[in-house]
Structures are given as structure tokens and as C-alpha cells.
Amino acid sequence: MIMPENETYAKNVQESFLQLLNNHLPKDLLRKAKENKIVKVLSIGCGRFREAKSVFDYFHGLEDKLNLFGIEIDKNLLELAKEEEIVKKNKSSVFLKFADASNFENYGEWIRDSRFDLIIIRHPEITFNTDVFIK
């Protein structure tokens, strides 16, 4: 059984990830959304999908142009992700799958119409130490 996560820690993770997006994500993704095109974001090993809130915050006002996909091999974490408020609120544009991310076949149905614009692989070590990521 997974222990409940400290909410302060979760908010810190989200704020840190949003700052990383604001500072380093190519602005052409915002431009694409503003041009009425769908932006597809994949989170590999999404866990509780804490970064979903940060991505929706980054695309504030353009949320309807955003599709988030999360793949996770831990059933317990995936169930927790499904209970996140941001996931429930945006259930028509958030797609979660219990699967092994190393098997390309698990993405087939998600890439039929187009590939992903952004793929997130967030290691806990870079949550607060983004210098490692940037290097």
C-alpha cells in the first residue's frame, strides 16, 4: 500500500516543474495551441501524474488544445493518478494507461493521428535540482 503523499511536497513538485516548463519549454508549443492545434504531451512513468497540473497551468487558457497521456507500470500509482483533481477535471483530455513504457506497441493507439509534441521523463532527482536536467 502506498502512503499518502505530503501535500506540501506535491505542491513543491508542481511549482518546480512549472518553473522548469516556463524557463525551458520551447514557446512553439504555446504558439501551436494558439493556432487551434492540439498539443500532445506524454509522461512516461507518470506515477501519480503530478506534472499534469503543471502542464495545464503552463497552457493556461489553452487547456482545450491539450491532450495529456500518461503511462505507468505501477497499478497503485496509476489508481492514485486517476484520483487527482486535475485529472478528474480534464478527463476528456487526459489518457492514462497501465503498461510497460519500454514496449513501443503500448503507444500505438496514441500515435495513430500524430506523434507527441513533448515527452516527459521526470526523475525525482531533478524535481528540485533542475541544473542536472538542463546540463
Accessible surface in RSA format (square Angstrom, percent):
REM  Atomic radii and reference values for relative SASA: ProtOr
REM  Chains: A
REM  Algorithm: Lee & Richards
REM  Probe-radius: 1.40
REM  Slices: 20
REM RES _ NUM      All-atoms   Total-Side   Main-Chain    Non-polar    All polar
REM                ABS   REL    ABS   REL    ABS   REL    ABS   REL    ABS   REL
RES MET A   1   215.09 111.4 141.49  93.6  73.61 175.3 114.20  97.1 100.89 133.7
RES ILE A   2    56.27  32.0  42.13  31.4  14.14  34.1  46.41  33.4   9.87  26.8
RES MET A   3   148.62  77.0 139.40  92.3   9.22  22.0 113.33  96.4  35.29  46.8
RES PRO A   4   115.83  84.4  88.92  81.1  26.90  97.8  97.38  80.4  18.44 114.6
RES GLU A   5    53.51  30.7  38.73  29.3  14.79  35.2  20.60  39.8  32.92  26.9
RES ASN A   6    96.18  66.3  80.39  77.7  15.80  38.0  33.29  80.1  62.90  60.8
RES GLU A   7   102.49  58.8  97.81  74.0   4.68  11.1  59.65 115.4  42.84  35.0
RES THR A   8    92.12  65.5  88.77  90.0   3.35   8.0  55.09  74.0  37.03  56.0
RES TYR A   9    93.62  43.7  91.21  51.9   2.41   6.3  69.24  52.0  24.38  30.1
RES ALA A  10     1.30   1.2   1.15   1.8   0.15   0.3   1.30   1.8   0.00   0.0
RES LYS A  11   123.27  60.1 122.82  75.4   0.45   1.1  66.17  59.6  57.10  60.8
RES ASN A  12    63.27  43.6  60.75  58.7   2.52   6.1   6.83  16.4  56.44  54.6
RES VAL A  13     4.65   3.1   4.65   4.2   0.00   0.0   4.65   4.0   0.00   0.0
RES GLN A  14    22.37  12.5  21.36  15.6   1.01   2.4   7.16  15.2  15.21  11.5
RES GLU A  15   114.12  65.5 107.16  81.1   6.96  16.6  45.05  87.1  69.07  56.4
RES SER A  16    17.35  14.7  11.97  16.0   5.38  12.4  10.90  23.2   6.45   9.0
RES PHE A  17    13.90   7.0  11.41   7.1   2.50   6.5  13.81   8.4   0.09   0.3
RES LEU A  18    43.32  24.1  43.32  31.0   0.00   0.0  43.32  30.4   0.00   0.0
RES GLN A  19   113.08  63.2 109.73  80.2   3.35   8.0  28.91  61.5  84.17  63.8
RES LEU A  20    15.24   8.5  12.53   9.0   2.72   6.8  14.51  10.2   0.73   2.0
RES LEU A  21     9.86   5.5   8.97   6.4   0.88   2.2   9.86   6.9   0.00   0.0
RES ASN A  22    72.72  50.1  61.61  59.5  11.10  26.7  18.27  44.0  54.44  52.6
RES ASN A  23    92.31  63.7  61.53  59.5  30.78  74.1  14.28  34.4  78.03  75.4
RES HIS A  24    88.52  48.4  59.57  41.4  28.95  74.1  44.09  45.4  44.43  51.7
RES LEU A  25    14.99   8.3   7.51   5.4   7.48  18.8   9.84   6.9   5.15  13.9
RES PRO A  26    80.20  58.5  68.10  62.1  12.10  44.0  80.20  66.2   0.00   0.0
RES LYS A  27   104.59  51.0  98.15  60.2   6.44  15.3  89.25  80.3  15.34  16.3
RES ASP A  28    70.38  49.3  65.28  65.0   5.10  12.1  21.25  50.0  49.12  49.0
RES LEU A  29    13.38   7.4  13.38   9.6   0.00   0.0  13.38   9.4   0.00   0.0
RES LEU A  30    34.58  19.3  34.58  24.7   0.00   0.0  34.58  24.3   0.00   0.0
RES ARG A  31   132.56  55.7 130.52  66.5   2.04   4.8  50.54  69.1  82.01  49.7
RES LYS A  32    59.33  28.9  57.30  35.2   2.03   4.8  33.16  29.9  26.16  27.9
RES ALA A  33     1.56   1.4   0.23   0.3   1.33   3.0   0.23   0.3   1.33   3.5
RES LYS A  34   143.28  69.9 111.80  68.6  31.48  75.0  63.66  57.3  79.62  84.8
RES GLU A  35    93.65  53.8  70.82  53.6  22.84  54.4  39.33  76.1  54.32  44.4
RES ASN A  36   109.95  75.8  90.31  87.3  19.64  47.3  18.64  44.9  91.31  88.3
RES LYS A  37   108.74  53.0 104.60  64.2   4.13   9.8  64.36  57.9  44.38  47.3
RES ILE A  38    74.29  42.3  64.22  47.8  10.07  24.3  64.22  46.2  10.07  27.3
RES VAL A  39     0.10   0.1   0.10   0.1   0.00   0.0   0.10   0.1   0.00   0.0
RES LYS A  40     8.32   4.1   8.32   5.1   0.00   0.0   7.45   6.7   0.86   0.9
RES VAL A  41     1.39   0.9   1.39   1.3   0.00   0.0   1.39   1.2   0.00   0.0
RES LEU A  42     3.76   2.1   3.76   2.7   0.00   0.0   3.76   2.6   0.00   0.0
RES SER A  43     1.55   1.3   1.42   1.9   0.13   0.3   0.33   0.7   1.22   1.7
RES ILE A  44    44.17  25.1  38.27  28.5   5.89  14.2  38.27  27.6   5.89  16.0
RES GLY A  45    47.36  58.4   0.00   N/A  47.36  58.4  24.30  66.7  23.07  51.7
RES CYS A  46     3.48   2.6   0.00   0.0   3.48   8.2   0.23   0.6   3.25   3.5
RES GLY A  47    11.53  14.2   0.00   N/A  11.53  14.2  11.53  31.6   0.00   0.0
RES ARG A  48    40.94  17.2  35.92  18.3   5.01  11.9  11.42  15.6  29.51  17.9
RES PHE A  49     2.96   1.5   2.32   1.4   0.63   1.6   2.32   1.4   0.63   1.8
RES ARG A  50    17.23   7.2  15.56   7.9   1.67   4.0   8.83  12.1   8.40   5.1
RES GLU A  51     3.90   2.2   3.82   2.9   0.09   0.2   0.49   0.9   3.42   2.8
RES ALA A  52     0.00   0.0   0.00   0.0   0.00   0.0   0.00   0.0   0.00   0.0
RES LYS A  53    82.93  40.5  82.88  50.9   0.05   0.1  55.37  49.8  27.56  29.4
RES SER A  54     0.62   0.5   0.05   0.1   0.57   1.3   0.57   1.2   0.05   0.1
RES VAL A  55     1.14   0.8   1.14   1.0   0.00   0.0   1.14   1.0   0.00   0.0
RES PHE A  56     4.89   2.4   4.07   2.5   0.82   2.1   4.34   2.6   0.55   1.6
RES ASP A  57    55.45  38.8  43.17  43.0  12.28  29.0  11.33  26.7  44.12  44.0
RES TYR A  58    17.60   8.2   2.56   1.5  15.04  39.1   5.32   4.0  12.29  15.1
RES PHE A  59     1.08   0.5   0.91   0.6   0.17   0.4   1.08   0.7   0.00   0.0
RES HIS A  60   147.61  80.7 129.68  90.1  17.92  45.9  87.64  90.3  59.97  69.8
RES GLY A  61    57.11  70.4   0.00   N/A  57.11  70.4  31.56  86.6  25.55  57.2
RES LEU A  62    32.21  17.9  32.13  23.0   0.08   0.2  32.13  22.6   0.08   0.2
RES GLU A  63    54.04  31.0  51.62  39.1   2.42   5.8  23.89  46.2  30.15  24.6
RES ASP A  64   107.22  75.1  78.64  78.3  28.58  67.6  50.61 119.1  56.61  56.5
RES LYS A  65    42.05  20.5  41.74  25.6   0.31   0.7   7.34   6.6  34.71  37.0
RES LEU A  66     0.67   0.4   0.34   0.2   0.33   0.8   0.34   0.2   0.33   0.9
RES ASN A  67    34.90  24.1  34.90  33.7   0.00   0.0   0.00   0.0  34.90  33.7
RES LEU A  68     0.96   0.5   0.96   0.7   0.00   0.0   0.96   0.7   0.00   0.0
RES PHE A  69    12.94   6.5  12.94   8.0   0.00   0.0  12.94   7.8   0.00   0.0
RES GLY A  70     0.00   0.0   0.00   N/A   0.00   0.0   0.00   0.0   0.00   0.0
RES ILE A  71     0.07   0.0   0.00   0.0   0.07   0.2   0.00   0.0   0.07   0.2
RES GLU A  72    13.22   7.6  11.97   9.1   1.24   3.0   1.24   2.4  11.97   9.8
RES ILE A  73   112.71  64.1 100.89  75.2  11.83  28.5 100.89  72.7  11.83  32.1
RES ASP A  74    52.97  37.1  46.45  46.2   6.52  15.4  17.14  40.3  35.83  35.7
RES LYS A  75   128.76  62.8 123.58  75.8   5.19  12.3  66.83  60.2  61.93  66.0
RES ASN A  76    81.85  56.4  78.80  76.1   3.05   7.4   7.80  18.8  74.05  71.6
RES LEU A  77    46.19  25.7  46.19  33.0   0.00   0.0  46.19  32.4   0.00   0.0
RES LEU A  78     5.05   2.8   5.05   3.6   0.00   0.0   5.05   3.5   0.00   0.0
RES GLU A  79    96.44  55.4  95.43  72.2   1.00   2.4  45.12  87.3  51.31  41.9
RES LEU A  80    54.23  30.2  53.16  38.0   1.07   2.7  53.30  37.4   0.93   2.5
RES ALA A  81     0.00   0.0   0.00   0.0   0.00   0.0   0.00   0.0   0.00   0.0
RES LYS A  82    88.13  43.0  81.05  49.7   7.09  16.9  42.99  38.7  45.15  48.1
RES GLU A  83   103.71  59.5  93.12  70.4  10.60  25.2  41.24  79.8  62.48  51.0
RES GLU A  84    22.82  13.1  19.56  14.8   3.25   7.7   4.38   8.5  18.43  15.1
RES GLU A  85   130.71  75.0 126.30  95.6   4.41  10.5  68.28 132.1  62.43  51.0
RES ILE A  86    31.52  17.9  27.66  20.6   3.86   9.3  29.35  21.1   2.17   5.9
RES VAL A  87    11.06   7.3  11.06  10.0   0.00   0.0  11.06   9.6   0.00   0.0
RES LYS A  88    95.02  46.4  84.15  51.6  10.88  25.9  52.34  47.1  42.68  45.5
RES LYS A  89   167.74  81.8 131.04  80.4  36.70  87.4  90.03  81.0  77.71  82.8
RES ASN A  90    22.36  15.4  18.41  17.8   3.96   9.5   3.96   9.5  18.41  17.8
RES LYS A  91   162.11  79.1 146.51  89.9  15.60  37.2  90.93  81.8  71.18  75.8
RES SER A  92   101.55  85.8  75.35 100.6  26.20  60.4  53.85 114.7  47.71  66.8
RES SER A  93    15.47  13.1  15.47  20.6   0.00   0.0  11.42  24.3   4.05   5.7
RES VAL A  94    12.58   8.3   0.17   0.2  12.40  29.9   0.17   0.2  12.40  33.6
RES PHE A  95    76.53  38.3  72.67  45.0   3.86  10.0  76.53  46.4   0.00   0.0
RES LEU A  96    38.26  21.3   7.05   5.0  31.21  78.5   7.05   5.0  31.21  84.0
RES LYS A  97    41.15  20.1  37.41  23.0   3.73   8.9  33.23  29.9   7.91   8.4
RES PHE A  98    95.66  47.9  76.20  47.2  19.46  50.6  76.20  46.2  19.46  55.7
RES ALA A  99    14.48  13.3   5.83   9.0   8.65  19.7  14.09  19.8   0.38   1.0
RES ASP A 100    62.73  43.9  58.91  58.6   3.81   9.0  16.76  39.4  45.97  45.8
RES ALA A 101    29.84  27.4  16.74  25.8  13.11  29.8  16.93  23.8  12.91  34.2
RES SER A 102   101.82  86.0  60.63  80.9  41.19  94.9  55.53 118.2  46.29  64.9
RES ASN A 103    65.53  45.2  59.88  57.9   5.65  13.6  14.71  35.4  50.82  49.1
RES PHE A 104   141.57  70.8 136.10  84.3   5.46  14.2 137.48  83.4   4.09  11.7
RES GLU A 105   144.70  83.1 123.01  93.1  21.69  51.6  49.09  95.0  95.61  78.1
RES ASN A 106    33.15  22.9  30.83  29.8   2.32   5.6   2.32   5.6  30.83  29.8
RES TYR A 107    15.54   7.3  15.54   8.8   0.00   0.0  14.98  11.3   0.56   0.7
RES GLY A 108    29.26  36.1   0.00   N/A  29.26  36.1  26.78  73.5   2.48   5.6
RES GLU A 109    98.78  56.7  78.21  59.2  20.56  49.0  13.96  27.0  84.82  69.2
RES TRP A 110    19.92   8.0  15.53   7.5   4.38  10.3  11.39   6.1   8.53  13.8
RES ILE A 111    43.11  24.5  31.31  23.3  11.80  28.4  31.31  22.5  11.80  32.0
RES ARG A 112   196.97  82.7 158.94  81.0  38.03  90.5  70.79  96.7 126.18  76.5
RES ASP A 113   123.78  86.7  87.10  86.7  36.68  86.7  49.17 115.7  74.61  74.4
RES SER A 114    53.36  45.1  42.42  56.6  10.95  25.2  44.98  95.8   8.39  11.7
RES ARG A 115   199.06  83.6 190.18  96.9   8.88  21.2  62.80  85.8 136.27  82.6
RES PHE A 116    34.23  17.1  10.26   6.4  23.97  62.4  10.26   6.2  23.97  68.6
RES ASP A 117    48.07  33.7  18.42  18.3  29.65  70.1   6.24  14.7  41.84  41.7
RES LEU A 118    33.85  18.9  30.43  21.8   3.43   8.6  33.85  23.8   0.00   0.0
RES ILE A 119    90.36  51.4  66.46  49.5  23.90  57.6  66.46  47.9  23.90  64.9
RES ILE A 120    11.49   6.5   8.28   6.2   3.21   7.7  11.49   8.3   0.00   0.0
RES ILE A 121   119.94  68.3 100.38  74.8  19.56  47.1 100.38  72.3  19.56  53.1
RES ARG A 122    59.80  25.1  37.50  19.1  22.30  53.1   6.40   8.7  53.40  32.4
RES HIS A 123   107.71  58.9 104.02  72.3   3.68   9.4  76.86  79.2  30.85  35.9
RES PRO A 124    92.11  67.1  82.35  75.1   9.76  35.5  82.87  68.4   9.24  57.4
RES GLU A 125   118.52  68.0 101.27  76.6  17.25  41.1  41.61  80.5  76.92  62.8
RES ILE A 126    19.88  11.3  18.60  13.9   1.28   3.1  18.60  13.4   1.28   3.5
RES THR A 127     5.95   4.2   0.79   0.8   5.15  12.3   4.65   6.3   1.29   2.0
RES PHE A 128   111.72  55.9  78.76  48.8  32.96  85.8  80.99  49.1  30.73  88.0
RES ASN A 129    69.23  47.7  65.68  63.5   3.55   8.5  23.62  56.8  45.61  44.1
RES THR A 130    35.47  25.2  33.46  33.9   2.01   4.8   9.06  12.2  26.41  39.9
RES ASP A 131    87.22  61.1  85.68  85.3   1.54   3.6  15.10  35.5  72.12  71.9
RES VAL A 132    76.32  50.2  63.25  57.3  13.07  31.5  65.72  57.1  10.61  28.8
RES PHE A 133   106.90  53.5  85.23  52.8  21.67  56.4  91.08  55.2  15.81  45.3
RES ILE A 134    85.98  48.9  58.39  43.5  27.59  66.5  62.94  45.3  23.04  62.5
RES LYS A 135   205.55 100.3 141.86  87.0  63.69 151.7 108.46  97.6  97.09 103.4
END  Absolute sums over single chains surface
CHAIN  1 A     8352.4       6939.7       1412.7       4544.2       3808.2
END  Absolute sums over all chains
TOTAL          8352.4       6939.7       1412.7       4544.2       3808.2
